[in-house]
């Protein structure tokens, strides 16, 4: 799987290995990574899913679109 003589992994390869190891799709790990990078640890709350954090991350479509109804 490594693509160089030094046996180094790309970020994508590393994420894929982790996803395979825990039994989820790589895209799921990428979503978690995206949310974690945008919500600093001191701003996270226990019990709030990464989906909510992803959807309310700075710059996401959901934060730019007002909630109506």
N, C-alpha and C positions, 0 to 999 in steps of 0.2 A: 503493500500500500504506500509506503513512503516513496517520494518521487525524486530523491536525490541520493548521491553516493554516501552522504553523511547520515542516512537513516532518519532524517528530520521529517516531521509531519506538517502539512499545511493546517491552517485553522479549520478549514472544511473537513479535512481528513480526521483531525482530532475530534471535532464535533460529531462526526459520523461514528467513530469508534465509541465515544461515550454514549451516543444514542443507542447503538446496537447493544452495548453492555447493559443499559437499564431498560431496554425494550420499548423505546419510543421512536418516532420518526425524527430525523435530523432537523426538520423544520420546527418541530416542537422545541428542541433544545435551542435553536436559533431565536425563537420567540422569547424563551426564558432569558436568554443572554441579552437580547434587545431591551427587555423590560428592566433587567437588573442594572444595565449600564445607564439607564435614564432615571432610575429611582435610587438615590444614594441610600445606603443602609440606614442612616439616621432618620430617613423619611418613610421607611417601610413600616407597615403595621401587620402584626400577626393576624392571620385569618383572611387577609385580602389576597385574592388569587393573582397570579402573574398575568392572567388575561385582563383583569381590571386594570392592573398597573400598565400593561402594554397599551390598552385602549385609552388610557388617560395620561399617557406619557407626553411630555412636551413635544409639540410638532406632529402628533398623530392626527389623523383625520377627525377622530371623535372629539379631540379637544378644540378643534377649529370650528366644529359644527355645533351650533346651539341645540340643546335638547328642547323639543317642542312637544306639545300634546297635553 
